[in-house]
Structure formats: C-alpha cells, structure tokens
Amino acid sequence: MATLGARLAVAALRISVRPRTTWLGAAAVACALLLVACGAGSGGAVETPNATVDEPTTAPTQGAGQSTRWGYDPGFATGGRDPSPTFAALPAGYSIDTFVTGLEQPTSLAFTPDGRLLITEQRGAIRVVEDGRLRPEPFFTADVFLPDAGDGIIELGLVGITADPEFEENGYVYIYYTAAQPQQRTVLARLRDDAGQGVELTEIFSLDATPECCHIAGSLRFAPDGTLFVTVGDHQLEVEAQNRGSAYGTILRINPDGSAPDDNPFAGEAAADARVYAYGLRNPFDLAIDPVSGRIFAAENGFIGQDAIIEIVPGANYGWPGFGLDVPLTEIAQPLIFYHQSLGPAGIEFYSGDALPALTGSLLFCQFHDGGALHSVSFNADGSVAADTIIALGCTTDVQTGPDGNIYFLDYVGGTVYRIAGPS
C-alpha cells in the first residue's frame, strides 16, 4: 500500500472541477480516488479548503464573476475558484477499515438500538448488517420508481432511512423513496420490525411531483424532542421552493404521525404549509443536529457548482431560485461554507461521541464528486467555521455515528461501508 503522503498527494492532484454526476449515473464511472487508511501523525489545517465563507452586504452582481450565494443567478457560475483542498491525517491509533461490502448503490445508513445497521440500496432493498455480517435477505424491499439512468443522472429511488427513538418499544423504521404505484410520487413511510423483517408499510405523506431524475433530497433525522426533520428537494419545480405553502425545496419538521408541531415557524400562517421549518432550498441532501447546542446543519447542492454547508434557522429563506425574484439580499440566509465549484455535499453528521476525541465537536460530511471524500469541519468558540479538512477518501452518500462511537460512511460506487475506529 502506498504511503499516506503519496496517496494524498495523488488525491489532491485528482480533485478538479467536473460536470455534476451523481447517484445512479455515477455507477458507470470509475472512482477517481481510493480510500486511504490514515495512520500515525496528526494533521491540523489552518485554512478552509475548497470554500469561502461569504457575508455579502450589498446586492449581488449578476452574471459570471458574481461571488455571492448561488441562489441569486444560478444560470451563471460565480467565476470564482476554490483553494486547493487541505488533507489531514488522523491521529496515531485511529484506523479506517472496510466494515462490510457487497452492496448495490447504497444511499443511507441507520442503526437500531440493538446494534443492527440498516442500509438502503437505491433500487429499493433495505439491507441488514448484524454481528458484522451482511445478511443475504433484505429487511424490506420497497417498490420504487427508478427510471433507467442511461447516460444521465438519477437521484430517485430509496434514499432515506432512520429508526424511531422509541424503536425498542414500537419497532418503527421510517423510509423515504420514490414510489412506483399507483403512480410516480415521493413517499415518507413507516415500517415495523417483526422478527428482523420490515412489515406493515404505512404511508406518512406523499408528494405528487414527478421529477425526471433529481432533487428529491430525503434525509430523515429525529431531533432530541422527538420531532422528525425531513429534507425535501425542489423536485425540479424550482419556483416552488419560494412558496411557503409547498413542501418542495424545504426542511420539514413533523411529528412521527406526519402532523405539524404547534411551534413550527409558519404554523399560524393560513397560506403556509405548517410542516415547513425552512425553505428556499434546491437539493438539501442531508441534515445533522448538534445535540448540545441544538444547531442544525444541512448539505445543500447548488447549480453550476455553488454548493454549500448551511445552518438551518427556523423560518429562514435560503434563496433558491434567486433568478427573477425580487427578494432582498438581507432576507436570504447565507451559508456557513460556500463552494464556487461542484463538490456534491451529501451525507452529513455532527460527531458528539467520545470514542474518537479528535473528532468530537466536528461536523462531518461526504463529498460525492471526484471519487468521494470525508470532510471534517471544526468550529471556533463563537460557532464560526475554523477549518474544513479532508480526513478520508471514498465517502460519497452517507456518514453516521455507530452505537460504539465509531464513524461509518458509505461508498456508493464501490458498495462498501467503511469505519473509522479509535485506539482499541
């Protein structure tokens, strides 16, 4: 195996600006990067790679060369370039290993309290890892709508999963997918675990849009108060993202039965969808919560690059689509980290465990493009971003903290779950 320095040097040269290729279409391309096991030595970045933190105070300049939030003119690239990425080796004693492989286009992860790992495959199967082994039979197989990718991009199918906080009592698992019957639509549904199998599929809600390929998002994340956050992409209905009466292009906050909590920001607004927690989003792939501070973060995918890591604030408007809209810049929530070029931020996790102390308090997220990478974002004492470094390669679709405190992340193309473990 090549040394860490040599492998990361090659990786740095290979990370470049490329057309956006995601999800099912990516299975036809080779990975440009290989996962490395970061060995001894500590790495400390002093700058934020790939990114700028924009805090504009004046109206944006239209057209090529603008440097503000992507939402204002997505028909043009910003004209800016991101700095070269910064790589950081994990501390001595930390390791990255293959936890399980043999999956087909895995999209998301969820752990149950008894230690099982549930993995969604885009074509509809929910696979189970138990005692470190991939079970041959699926937990459940959803009847998904998933057109042939051909040479295009497909982000539909089974993309989200989470276990109920009361799983030990009710056995509930929630999934998000594009359904095939009775017609194409996007569904949030609930299953019940019965002797290791998912039964009693029950729809919580469905959305009737029929996007050709993309932008359904689909992350599911329970908050400490028991409410469920659901990220919903614009379903290729761009202007709907500015409509508070629509679920498209939003972060929803719901009760487990699908109803809206009374304290949601638009609960008392007659024309609004009471489930909407934040809006003006294009394709927020995933969401993470800091259990201590309560801060909520999301990975947002822009157009012609212009990706971002954002902090979700109740009632905030994130500006998509900015073209043709008379929305003052002061009313648009700005991102924590802004990428001029196409990165493909996907799965995101706030690490609050103690098994990997070097990562405690860090925001981790997957970079789908260029073979995948796992970013670690650290914060200053005031909550601002201190650094954004790459600590592993191959992370493309999801990253989660396991019940053992280790980090688990997915390689979509390679069909593999990797694990970051600390000293034993």
N, C-alpha and C positions, 0 to 999 in steps of 0.2 A: 504494500500500500504506500502511495506517495506520502511524503511528509505533509504536515498541516500547512506549513508555509507555502510549499509548492502548489498544493491543491487550491488554496485560497487565492494564490496569485493567478492561476488559470481561471478560476471562477470570476475574479474581478475583471479580467480581460473580456470574458464572455458576456457579462451583463451589459446589454446595449439596448437601444431603442428599437422596438419591433412592433409590427402591427398586432393589435389585440387578438389573441387566440385563446379561447377559454373553454372549459368544460369538455363536452363530448368531442368537439373538433380537435382538442389537444391530444387525444389518444392516437391520432395519426401522425404526430410529430415526435421526434426523438427529444429526450430531455437534454438541454444544453449544459446542465450542471449535475454533478453527482453529490450525494450526501457524504459529508465527511464526519468522522468521529473526532471531535475537538478534544485534544489531550491536554497535557500539562501546560501550565502558563496561564496568566491572567491577561485579559485584554480590556483596556479601558479607552473608549472613544471620547474625544473631546469636542467632536462636531457632529452635526446631524447629517448623515449621508442621504443622497437621493432626494433631499427635501429642502423646502423653505417654509418658514412659518410666516404667513402673510397677515399683516394687520393694516389693510389699506384705510386711509382716511379720506380719500377723495373718490369721485366717480371713476370707474374703470375706463381705460382706453379701449375702444372697440377694434377688433381685428387682430392680425398677427402682431405679436410683441406685447400684448397685454400681460400683466403679471398678477392679476387678481384672481379671485375664486372662479373656478371653471364655469359656474352657473351663469355667468353674465354673457358669454358669447361662445357657446360650445361648438359653433361652426368653424372656429379657428383655434389652432394651437396657440399657446401663450407666447411661443418664441423663445422661452427660457429653457435652460438646461440644468439638470440636477447635478450636484457634485458626485464624484465617484463614491461608491458605497464604502463604508467602513466595516471591516470584519474584526470580530473579537473572539479569541479563543476562550473556551470555558475553563474554569479553574481546575487545578490538579485534582484528580479523583472523580471528576464528572465524566460521564461517558454517553455516547449516542449509539444505540444498538437497534437492530431490527426486532420489533416486538412480534409482529405477525405479517405475513404476506399472502399472496394468492387471491387478493380481492379484485373486483372488476369495477373500475372507475368509482372509488369510494368518495363520498361527498361530505359526510359529517359523522361526528362521534358523540356518544353519550354513555356515561357509566351509571349502572344501577347500584343501590346501596350494598348489594351482596357481592359486588366486585366484578360482575359481568360487564363487558364492553360491547355496546351495540354500535354497529357501523352501517350506515346507509350506503347502498350502491345506487347509482343514478338510474339504472334500469328497473328499480323497484324493490329489490331484496333488502331486508334488514338482516345482516349477518351478526353472529354472536361469537365473541371470544371468551372462553371460560377456562380458567386454570391455565392461561397462556396458550390455548389451542383454539384454532378456528373451527367451529362446528360445521359439518358439511351441510346440514339442513338450516334454512333460514328461520329466523324468529317469525317473520311475516313477509309476504310479498305483495306490494301494492300494485294495482292495475293502473300503471302510469301512462300518460300521454307523452310520447317521446318520438318525434319525427326523425327520419334518417338525417344524420349530420351532413353527409356528403362532404363537400369541401368547406362547409360553413361552420358556424358556431352555434352550439346548442347548450343552453343553461337550464333546460326544463328537466322533468323527471322528479325523482325522490331526492330532496336536497337538505332536509332539516329533521332533527330528532332531539328530544330531550325526555328525561324521566321526571315524573311528578315528585315534588318534595315529600309527599306522603306515599311514595311508592311502596314502602313496606306494608302499609295498611290497604292501599287500593290497587296496587299493581299497574298504575296508569303510565303509558308512554304516549307522547304526542309526536306526530309526524306532519311534515309539510311537503306537498308534492303537486304536480300537475296530473289531474285525473283524466282518464280516457272515456269514462262512461258517466252519465248518459251522453255527455259531450265534453270537449276540452274545457277545463276550468282549473283553477288553483284552489287547493283544499288544505285546511288545517283539520286534522282528525286525531282521534284518541283511540288507543288500543288498550286492552287489559292483558296483563301477563297471566297465563294459566299454564302452570307446569312447564315453563320455558318456551311457550308459544304465544304469539300475539293473537288475540281473539276479540270479537265484538267491536269491529271497526265502527266508530261513531263520528260523524262529521260535526265539527265545532262551528266552522263557517266555510263558505266557498266564495270565490271571486270569478266572475263570468268572462273576464277578458281572455282573449285567445292570441297571445303573442306568438309570433312565428318562431322565435328562437330564445328570447332572452329576457333578462331583467325581472325575474320573479323574486330574487333575494331568497329569504326563507329561514333565517336563523331563529331559533327558539331559545329563550333564556328566562328562567324563573328568577324573580327578584326575592330578596330576603322577606318581603311582606307577603309572599305567596302569589303575587300577580305574575302574569306571563307576558313578556315582551316578544313581539313578532316583527321581524323586519320584512317589509313588503316593497319590492321594486316597482317601478312605474309601469311594468308590463308592456313597454313600448307605447304607452299612452302618455307622452311627455307632459302635456299641459295639465293632466290630472294631478300631477304632483303639487300644483299650486292650489288645488281645490280641497279645502279642509272638510268638505262633505264627502270626500272619496277616500278609500283605503289605499289607493295606488300611490307609490312614492312616499311612504310613511314609515314611521315606527309606531306600531300599535301596542297599547298596554291594555290587557284584558284580564278578567277573572278566568279561572280554569274552565268555566262553562261557556265562555265566549262573550259574556256581558261586559259592559264598560264600568270600571270603578267610578264611584261618585266624585273622586278627587282628581280625575283626569283634567287636563287644562282646558278642553273645549266641551266638557260635559254639560254645561249650561247654555251652550250656543245652539240655537234652533237649527241653523243651516249646516252645522258641522257634524261629522261622524264622531260620536262621543268616545270611540275607541282610540282615536288619533292622539298620540303623545307628542310627535314632532313630524314635520312634513317638509316638502321641497327637496326630496331625495331621488336620485336616479336609480341606484342599484346598491343598497347597503347590504353587503353580503353577510356580515355577522356583527354581533353585539357582545360586549363584555361589561361586567359590573365590578367595581371595587367594593367589596363587602364592608370595608371600614369607612371610607369617605362617602360612599354612595354614588360616586361619579360613574357615569355611563359613557362608554366609548363605542364607536362603530367604525367599520371599514367601508368607505364609500368609493364607488367606481365612477369616474367621470368619463368624459368623451374627448377623444384625441389626447390621451394622457389625462392630465388634470385630476388625478386620483387624490384621495385624502384620508387621513385619520381624523375623525371629528369627535367632539364631546357632545353628547345628546343632552339638551336642556328642555325641560317641559315647555311645550308650545312654540318652540323655535322653528323658524323657516330657514332651510339650508340652500335656497336659491335656485333649485333646478325646476324648470328650464329657464335660464335667465334671458334668453333671446326674446325680443318682442314684448317684454314685460316691463311695466313701469313700477318696479319695486326699488325703493331707495336702498342704497348700499348699507345704510345704517340699520336696516331692518333684517339683514341677512346674517345669520350666524356664520362666523368664519372658522376654518378648520384649525386643529391643533398642528397638524403637519400637512403640507401641501406638496404634491409631486407634479412637476411640469410634464413629465414623461410617463408613459404607460407602465404601471407596476403591477396592477391586478391585486390589490389587497383583498384577502378573503377571510379565512377563519381568524378569530381574534379572542384572546383570553387575558384576563388580569390575573397575574400569579400572586396569590396571597399565602401560599403554603410555606412551610419551614424546612421541607426536605431538601430544597435547593436554595439555600440562603443567598447565594449570589444573584438570584433572580427575584427574590421577594420584593414586591412593590413595583415590578416591571409589567408593562403592557406588551404582550407577545402577539405577533400577527404573521400570517402566512402571506408570502408574495407568490402569486400564481405564475407570473410570466418568467421567462428565461430559466426554466427548469425548477423553479421554486426556491424559496429561502425563508428562514425563520428570523424575523426581526425582534429585537428586544428594545423597547423604548423605556428609558429611565426619566425620572422627573426631579425637578428642583423642589426645594422645601415649600415654595409657593404654588406648586402644582403645575408649573410650566414645564415644557419639554426640555430635558437636559441633553439627551443624546439618543440617536437611533442607529443601532448597530446590527449587523447580521451575525448570528451565533451558530447557525447550522444551515445546510442546504437541503433542498428536497421538500420543504413544507409548501404545499400548494392549496389545500382546500379547508382544513380544519386543524385546530390545536385545542387541547383540553388538559386540565389538571386531573390526574387519576386519584383515586382514594388513597393511594400510597404516597401522594405528594409529588410524584414524578410527572413530567410533561410528556404528553403523547401527541404526535402530529401525523398528518396524512400526506402521502404522495399519491395523487390522483392517477397519474400516468403509470407509475410503477406498481400500483395496487398494494401499497405497503403502509403499515403503521410503524413509525419509529418512536423510540422512547429516550428521553433524557433522564438519566438517573444520577444521583449523587453518590458520594462515598458510602460503601456498604458497612 
